[in-house]
């Protein structure tokens, strides 16, 4: 953290964590940056919330810029009802029929947006993306964690 904080010119070791469900807003990210910390925007299921970060006055003045957390939902290990039936039975849970619906949450669009408008730090939840994605983000100047 100390090296990352130094590399990002953070003046205080504060990270406003990415919180899904609406509490992680561009305004919160900008507020963290204004005081010298690092703000994360939870971008899973919030495709349209990524763009406002770059237009905030703090980002334009070169404050420690907003970071973005992405949900990578494509996973070969996603359980199916048949693989978790015994656990469901243990708790008397009725599983729905069929396999879960996979949704990549506009993942490629988010990556393209970050490549066109880089942020200093990008993190991933629910899986690690392909090496090509990480390499492209590194090339764009992002630290990937």
Rosetta constraint file for C-alpha pairs under 8 A:
AtomPair CA 1 CA 5 HARMONIC 5.85 0.50
AtomPair CA 2 CA 6 HARMONIC 6.16 0.50
AtomPair CA 3 CA 7 HARMONIC 6.00 0.50
AtomPair CA 4 CA 8 HARMONIC 6.09 0.50
AtomPair CA 5 CA 9 HARMONIC 6.04 0.50
AtomPair CA 5 CA 10 HARMONIC 5.08 0.50
AtomPair CA 5 CA 11 HARMONIC 7.79 0.50
AtomPair CA 5 CA 13 HARMONIC 6.71 0.50
AtomPair CA 6 CA 10 HARMONIC 6.15 0.50
AtomPair CA 8 CA 64 HARMONIC 6.19 0.50
AtomPair CA 8 CA 120 HARMONIC 7.40 0.50
AtomPair CA 9 CA 36 HARMONIC 7.92 0.50
AtomPair CA 9 CA 64 HARMONIC 6.48 0.50
AtomPair CA 10 CA 36 HARMONIC 5.09 0.50
AtomPair CA 10 CA 37 HARMONIC 5.50 0.50
AtomPair CA 10 CA 38 HARMONIC 7.09 0.50
AtomPair CA 10 CA 64 HARMONIC 6.22 0.50
AtomPair CA 11 CA 35 HARMONIC 7.75 0.50
AtomPair CA 11 CA 36 HARMONIC 4.70 0.50
AtomPair CA 11 CA 37 HARMONIC 6.59 0.50
AtomPair CA 12 CA 35 HARMONIC 7.58 0.50
AtomPair CA 12 CA 36 HARMONIC 5.45 0.50
AtomPair CA 12 CA 37 HARMONIC 5.46 0.50
AtomPair CA 13 CA 37 HARMONIC 6.15 0.50
AtomPair CA 14 CA 32 HARMONIC 7.68 0.50
AtomPair CA 14 CA 36 HARMONIC 7.83 0.50
AtomPair CA 14 CA 37 HARMONIC 4.78 0.50
AtomPair CA 14 CA 38 HARMONIC 6.30 0.50
AtomPair CA 15 CA 32 HARMONIC 7.40 0.50
AtomPair CA 15 CA 37 HARMONIC 5.80 0.50
AtomPair CA 15 CA 38 HARMONIC 4.79 0.50
AtomPair CA 15 CA 39 HARMONIC 5.72 0.50
AtomPair CA 15 CA 40 HARMONIC 7.45 0.50
AtomPair CA 16 CA 28 HARMONIC 7.72 0.50
AtomPair CA 16 CA 29 HARMONIC 6.97 0.50
AtomPair CA 16 CA 32 HARMONIC 6.35 0.50
AtomPair CA 16 CA 37 HARMONIC 7.52 0.50
AtomPair CA 16 CA 38 HARMONIC 6.18 0.50
AtomPair CA 16 CA 39 HARMONIC 4.57 0.50
AtomPair CA 16 CA 40 HARMONIC 5.94 0.50
AtomPair CA 17 CA 24 HARMONIC 7.82 0.50
AtomPair CA 17 CA 39 HARMONIC 6.59 0.50
AtomPair CA 17 CA 40 HARMONIC 5.52 0.50
AtomPair CA 17 CA 41 HARMONIC 7.76 0.50
AtomPair CA 18 CA 24 HARMONIC 5.80 0.50
AtomPair CA 18 CA 39 HARMONIC 7.65 0.50
AtomPair CA 18 CA 40 HARMONIC 4.87 0.50
AtomPair CA 18 CA 41 HARMONIC 5.25 0.50
AtomPair CA 18 CA 42 HARMONIC 4.61 0.50
AtomPair CA 18 CA 68 HARMONIC 7.94 0.50
AtomPair CA 18 CA 69 HARMONIC 6.56 0.50
AtomPair CA 19 CA 23 HARMONIC 5.90 0.50
AtomPair CA 19 CA 24 HARMONIC 5.07 0.50
AtomPair CA 19 CA 41 HARMONIC 7.49 0.50
AtomPair CA 19 CA 42 HARMONIC 5.71 0.50
AtomPair CA 20 CA 24 HARMONIC 6.35 0.50
AtomPair CA 20 CA 42 HARMONIC 5.54 0.50
AtomPair CA 20 CA 43 HARMONIC 7.80 0.50
AtomPair CA 20 CA 44 HARMONIC 7.32 0.50
AtomPair CA 24 CA 28 HARMONIC 6.32 0.50
AtomPair CA 24 CA 29 HARMONIC 7.27 0.50
AtomPair CA 24 CA 40 HARMONIC 7.35 0.50
AtomPair CA 24 CA 41 HARMONIC 5.45 0.50
AtomPair CA 24 CA 42 HARMONIC 5.89 0.50
AtomPair CA 25 CA 29 HARMONIC 6.37 0.50
AtomPair CA 25 CA 41 HARMONIC 6.30 0.50
AtomPair CA 25 CA 42 HARMONIC 7.91 0.50
AtomPair CA 25 CA 49 HARMONIC 7.74 0.50
AtomPair CA 26 CA 30 HARMONIC 6.10 0.50
AtomPair CA 26 CA 41 HARMONIC 6.74 0.50
AtomPair CA 26 CA 49 HARMONIC 7.35 0.50
AtomPair CA 26 CA 50 HARMONIC 7.95 0.50
AtomPair CA 26 CA 52 HARMONIC 6.44 0.50
AtomPair CA 26 CA 53 HARMONIC 5.42 0.50
AtomPair CA 27 CA 31 HARMONIC 6.09 0.50
AtomPair CA 28 CA 32 HARMONIC 6.26 0.50
AtomPair CA 28 CA 39 HARMONIC 7.10 0.50
AtomPair CA 29 CA 33 HARMONIC 6.34 0.50
AtomPair CA 29 CA 38 HARMONIC 7.28 0.50
AtomPair CA 29 CA 39 HARMONIC 4.19 0.50
AtomPair CA 29 CA 40 HARMONIC 6.02 0.50
AtomPair CA 29 CA 41 HARMONIC 6.45 0.50
AtomPair CA 29 CA 53 HARMONIC 7.70 0.50
AtomPair CA 29 CA 66 HARMONIC 5.81 0.50
AtomPair CA 29 CA 67 HARMONIC 7.90 0.50
AtomPair CA 30 CA 34 HARMONIC 6.05 0.50
AtomPair CA 30 CA 39 HARMONIC 6.96 0.50
AtomPair CA 30 CA 53 HARMONIC 7.43 0.50
AtomPair CA 30 CA 56 HARMONIC 6.90 0.50
AtomPair CA 30 CA 58 HARMONIC 6.38 0.50
AtomPair CA 30 CA 59 HARMONIC 7.47 0.50
AtomPair CA 30 CA 65 HARMONIC 7.76 0.50
AtomPair CA 30 CA 66 HARMONIC 6.77 0.50
AtomPair CA 31 CA 35 HARMONIC 6.60 0.50
AtomPair CA 31 CA 39 HARMONIC 7.87 0.50
AtomPair CA 32 CA 36 HARMONIC 6.52 0.50
AtomPair CA 32 CA 37 HARMONIC 4.99 0.50
AtomPair CA 32 CA 38 HARMONIC 5.72 0.50
AtomPair CA 32 CA 39 HARMONIC 5.31 0.50
AtomPair CA 33 CA 37 HARMONIC 4.98 0.50
AtomPair CA 33 CA 38 HARMONIC 5.47 0.50
AtomPair CA 33 CA 39 HARMONIC 6.24 0.50
AtomPair CA 33 CA 58 HARMONIC 7.07 0.50
AtomPair CA 33 CA 63 HARMONIC 5.92 0.50
AtomPair CA 33 CA 64 HARMONIC 5.18 0.50
AtomPair CA 33 CA 65 HARMONIC 6.20 0.50
AtomPair CA 33 CA 66 HARMONIC 6.93 0.50
AtomPair CA 34 CA 58 HARMONIC 6.32 0.50
AtomPair CA 34 CA 63 HARMONIC 6.47 0.50
AtomPair CA 34 CA 64 HARMONIC 7.67 0.50
AtomPair CA 36 CA 63 HARMONIC 7.26 0.50
AtomPair CA 36 CA 64 HARMONIC 6.44 0.50
AtomPair CA 37 CA 64 HARMONIC 6.81 0.50
AtomPair CA 38 CA 64 HARMONIC 6.31 0.50
AtomPair CA 38 CA 65 HARMONIC 7.03 0.50
AtomPair CA 38 CA 66 HARMONIC 6.56 0.50
AtomPair CA 38 CA 67 HARMONIC 7.21 0.50
AtomPair CA 39 CA 65 HARMONIC 7.64 0.50
AtomPair CA 39 CA 66 HARMONIC 5.33 0.50
AtomPair CA 39 CA 67 HARMONIC 5.97 0.50
AtomPair CA 40 CA 66 HARMONIC 6.12 0.50
AtomPair CA 40 CA 67 HARMONIC 4.66 0.50
AtomPair CA 40 CA 68 HARMONIC 5.18 0.50
AtomPair CA 40 CA 69 HARMONIC 6.31 0.50
AtomPair CA 41 CA 50 HARMONIC 7.68 0.50
AtomPair CA 41 CA 66 HARMONIC 7.26 0.50
AtomPair CA 41 CA 67 HARMONIC 6.21 0.50
AtomPair CA 41 CA 68 HARMONIC 4.80 0.50
AtomPair CA 41 CA 69 HARMONIC 5.84 0.50
AtomPair CA 42 CA 46 HARMONIC 7.59 0.50
AtomPair CA 42 CA 68 HARMONIC 6.32 0.50
AtomPair CA 42 CA 69 HARMONIC 4.96 0.50
AtomPair CA 42 CA 70 HARMONIC 6.59 0.50
AtomPair CA 43 CA 47 HARMONIC 6.30 0.50
AtomPair CA 43 CA 49 HARMONIC 7.01 0.50
AtomPair CA 43 CA 50 HARMONIC 6.75 0.50
AtomPair CA 43 CA 68 HARMONIC 6.50 0.50
AtomPair CA 43 CA 69 HARMONIC 5.54 0.50
AtomPair CA 43 CA 70 HARMONIC 5.10 0.50
AtomPair CA 43 CA 71 HARMONIC 6.92 0.50
AtomPair CA 44 CA 69 HARMONIC 7.31 0.50
AtomPair CA 44 CA 70 HARMONIC 5.34 0.50
AtomPair CA 44 CA 71 HARMONIC 4.72 0.50
AtomPair CA 44 CA 105 HARMONIC 6.87 0.50
AtomPair CA 45 CA 71 HARMONIC 7.84 0.50
AtomPair CA 45 CA 105 HARMONIC 5.94 0.50
AtomPair CA 46 CA 50 HARMONIC 7.53 0.50
AtomPair CA 47 CA 105 HARMONIC 7.79 0.50
AtomPair CA 47 CA 106 HARMONIC 7.01 0.50
AtomPair CA 47 CA 110 HARMONIC 6.85 0.50
AtomPair CA 49 CA 53 HARMONIC 7.87 0.50
AtomPair CA 50 CA 68 HARMONIC 7.76 0.50
AtomPair CA 50 CA 110 HARMONIC 7.99 0.50
AtomPair CA 51 CA 55 HARMONIC 7.44 0.50
AtomPair CA 52 CA 56 HARMONIC 6.65 0.50
AtomPair CA 53 CA 59 HARMONIC 7.32 0.50
AtomPair CA 53 CA 66 HARMONIC 6.49 0.50
AtomPair CA 54 CA 59 HARMONIC 5.99 0.50
AtomPair CA 54 CA 60 HARMONIC 7.25 0.50
AtomPair CA 54 CA 66 HARMONIC 7.86 0.50
AtomPair CA 54 CA 117 HARMONIC 7.52 0.50
AtomPair CA 55 CA 59 HARMONIC 6.87 0.50
AtomPair CA 55 CA 60 HARMONIC 6.84 0.50
AtomPair CA 56 CA 60 HARMONIC 6.49 0.50
AtomPair CA 57 CA 61 HARMONIC 6.28 0.50
AtomPair CA 58 CA 62 HARMONIC 6.48 0.50
AtomPair CA 58 CA 63 HARMONIC 5.42 0.50
AtomPair CA 58 CA 65 HARMONIC 7.61 0.50
AtomPair CA 59 CA 63 HARMONIC 5.56 0.50
AtomPair CA 59 CA 64 HARMONIC 7.26 0.50
AtomPair CA 59 CA 65 HARMONIC 5.37 0.50
AtomPair CA 59 CA 66 HARMONIC 7.28 0.50
AtomPair CA 65 CA 119 HARMONIC 6.60 0.50
AtomPair CA 65 CA 120 HARMONIC 6.66 0.50
AtomPair CA 66 CA 119 HARMONIC 6.35 0.50
AtomPair CA 66 CA 120 HARMONIC 7.34 0.50
AtomPair CA 66 CA 121 HARMONIC 7.90 0.50
AtomPair CA 67 CA 119 HARMONIC 5.57 0.50
AtomPair CA 67 CA 120 HARMONIC 6.15 0.50
AtomPair CA 67 CA 121 HARMONIC 5.01 0.50
AtomPair CA 67 CA 122 HARMONIC 5.92 0.50
AtomPair CA 68 CA 119 HARMONIC 7.27 0.50
AtomPair CA 68 CA 121 HARMONIC 6.70 0.50
AtomPair CA 68 CA 122 HARMONIC 5.16 0.50
AtomPair CA 68 CA 123 HARMONIC 6.61 0.50
AtomPair CA 69 CA 122 HARMONIC 5.76 0.50
AtomPair CA 69 CA 123 HARMONIC 4.81 0.50
AtomPair CA 69 CA 124 HARMONIC 5.63 0.50
AtomPair CA 69 CA 125 HARMONIC 7.18 0.50
AtomPair CA 70 CA 107 HARMONIC 7.78 0.50
AtomPair CA 70 CA 110 HARMONIC 7.84 0.50
AtomPair CA 70 CA 122 HARMONIC 7.47 0.50
AtomPair CA 70 CA 123 HARMONIC 6.34 0.50
AtomPair CA 70 CA 124 HARMONIC 4.98 0.50
AtomPair CA 70 CA 125 HARMONIC 6.23 0.50
AtomPair CA 71 CA 105 HARMONIC 7.52 0.50
AtomPair CA 71 CA 107 HARMONIC 7.55 0.50
AtomPair CA 71 CA 124 HARMONIC 5.73 0.50
AtomPair CA 71 CA 125 HARMONIC 4.84 0.50
AtomPair CA 71 CA 126 HARMONIC 6.03 0.50
AtomPair CA 71 CA 127 HARMONIC 7.69 0.50
AtomPair CA 72 CA 104 HARMONIC 6.78 0.50
AtomPair CA 72 CA 105 HARMONIC 7.87 0.50
AtomPair CA 72 CA 107 HARMONIC 6.71 0.50
AtomPair CA 72 CA 124 HARMONIC 6.40 0.50
AtomPair CA 72 CA 125 HARMONIC 6.08 0.50
AtomPair CA 72 CA 126 HARMONIC 5.57 0.50
AtomPair CA 72 CA 127 HARMONIC 5.50 0.50
AtomPair CA 72 CA 128 HARMONIC 6.87 0.50
AtomPair CA 72 CA 129 HARMONIC 6.68 0.50
AtomPair CA 73 CA 102 HARMONIC 7.53 0.50
AtomPair CA 73 CA 103 HARMONIC 6.68 0.50
AtomPair CA 73 CA 104 HARMONIC 5.30 0.50
AtomPair CA 73 CA 105 HARMONIC 7.21 0.50
AtomPair CA 73 CA 126 HARMONIC 5.98 0.50
AtomPair CA 73 CA 127 HARMONIC 6.81 0.50
AtomPair CA 74 CA 102 HARMONIC 7.04 0.50
AtomPair CA 74 CA 103 HARMONIC 7.26 0.50
AtomPair CA 74 CA 104 HARMONIC 5.82 0.50
AtomPair CA 74 CA 127 HARMONIC 7.60 0.50
AtomPair CA 75 CA 127 HARMONIC 6.83 0.50
AtomPair CA 79 CA 83 HARMONIC 6.00 0.50
AtomPair CA 79 CA 84 HARMONIC 6.77 0.50
AtomPair CA 79 CA 100 HARMONIC 7.96 0.50
AtomPair CA 80 CA 84 HARMONIC 6.64 0.50
AtomPair CA 80 CA 98 HARMONIC 7.95 0.50
AtomPair CA 80 CA 99 HARMONIC 5.42 0.50
AtomPair CA 80 CA 100 HARMONIC 6.47 0.50
AtomPair CA 81 CA 85 HARMONIC 5.69 0.50
AtomPair CA 81 CA 95 HARMONIC 6.42 0.50
AtomPair CA 81 CA 96 HARMONIC 7.51 0.50
AtomPair CA 81 CA 97 HARMONIC 7.50 0.50
AtomPair CA 81 CA 98 HARMONIC 7.19 0.50
AtomPair CA 81 CA 99 HARMONIC 6.48 0.50
AtomPair CA 81 CA 100 HARMONIC 7.94 0.50
AtomPair CA 84 CA 88 HARMONIC 6.26 0.50
AtomPair CA 85 CA 89 HARMONIC 6.06 0.50
AtomPair CA 85 CA 95 HARMONIC 7.55 0.50
AtomPair CA 86 CA 90 HARMONIC 6.31 0.50
AtomPair CA 87 CA 91 HARMONIC 6.84 0.50
AtomPair CA 88 CA 92 HARMONIC 6.06 0.50
AtomPair CA 88 CA 93 HARMONIC 4.86 0.50
AtomPair CA 88 CA 94 HARMONIC 6.82 0.50
AtomPair CA 88 CA 95 HARMONIC 7.19 0.50
AtomPair CA 89 CA 93 HARMONIC 5.91 0.50
AtomPair CA 89 CA 94 HARMONIC 7.57 0.50
AtomPair CA 106 CA 110 HARMONIC 6.33 0.50
AtomPair CA 107 CA 111 HARMONIC 6.31 0.50
AtomPair CA 108 CA 112 HARMONIC 6.14 0.50
AtomPair CA 109 CA 113 HARMONIC 6.15 0.50
AtomPair CA 110 CA 114 HARMONIC 6.22 0.50
AtomPair CA 111 CA 115 HARMONIC 6.15 0.50
AtomPair CA 111 CA 133 HARMONIC 7.62 0.50
AtomPair CA 112 CA 116 HARMONIC 6.17 0.50
AtomPair CA 113 CA 117 HARMONIC 5.92 0.50
AtomPair CA 113 CA 118 HARMONIC 7.89 0.50
AtomPair CA 114 CA 118 HARMONIC 4.86 0.50
AtomPair CA 114 CA 119 HARMONIC 6.82 0.50
AtomPair CA 114 CA 137 HARMONIC 7.60 0.50
AtomPair CA 115 CA 136 HARMONIC 7.34 0.50
AtomPair CA 115 CA 137 HARMONIC 6.36 0.50
AtomPair CA 115 CA 140 HARMONIC 5.95 0.50
AtomPair CA 118 CA 137 HARMONIC 7.84 0.50
AtomPair CA 118 CA 140 HARMONIC 6.11 0.50
AtomPair CA 118 CA 141 HARMONIC 6.81 0.50
AtomPair CA 118 CA 142 HARMONIC 6.66 0.50
AtomPair CA 119 CA 141 HARMONIC 7.60 0.50
AtomPair CA 119 CA 142 HARMONIC 6.02 0.50
AtomPair CA 120 CA 141 HARMONIC 6.58 0.50
AtomPair CA 120 CA 142 HARMONIC 4.57 0.50
AtomPair CA 120 CA 143 HARMONIC 5.95 0.50
AtomPair CA 121 CA 142 HARMONIC 5.14 0.50
AtomPair CA 121 CA 143 HARMONIC 4.67 0.50
AtomPair CA 121 CA 144 HARMONIC 5.81 0.50
AtomPair CA 121 CA 145 HARMONIC 7.37 0.50
AtomPair CA 122 CA 142 HARMONIC 6.45 0.50
AtomPair CA 122 CA 143 HARMONIC 6.27 0.50
AtomPair CA 122 CA 144 HARMONIC 4.92 0.50
AtomPair CA 122 CA 145 HARMONIC 6.31 0.50
AtomPair CA 123 CA 144 HARMONIC 5.68 0.50
AtomPair CA 123 CA 145 HARMONIC 4.72 0.50
AtomPair CA 124 CA 128 HARMONIC 6.45 0.50
AtomPair CA 124 CA 129 HARMONIC 7.86 0.50
AtomPair CA 124 CA 145 HARMONIC 6.97 0.50
AtomPair CA 129 CA 133 HARMONIC 6.29 0.50
AtomPair CA 129 CA 134 HARMONIC 6.94 0.50
AtomPair CA 130 CA 134 HARMONIC 6.72 0.50
AtomPair CA 131 CA 135 HARMONIC 5.99 0.50
AtomPair CA 132 CA 136 HARMONIC 6.08 0.50
AtomPair CA 133 CA 137 HARMONIC 6.25 0.50
AtomPair CA 134 CA 138 HARMONIC 6.15 0.50
AtomPair CA 134 CA 144 HARMONIC 6.82 0.50
AtomPair CA 135 CA 139 HARMONIC 6.14 0.50
AtomPair CA 136 CA 140 HARMONIC 6.25 0.50
AtomPair CA 137 CA 141 HARMONIC 6.42 0.50
AtomPair CA 137 CA 142 HARMONIC 5.43 0.50
AtomPair CA 137 CA 143 HARMONIC 7.63 0.50
AtomPair CA 137 CA 144 HARMONIC 7.30 0.50
AtomPair CA 138 CA 142 HARMONIC 4.99 0.50
AtomPair CA 138 CA 143 HARMONIC 6.26 0.50
AtomPair CA 138 CA 144 HARMONIC 7.09 0.50
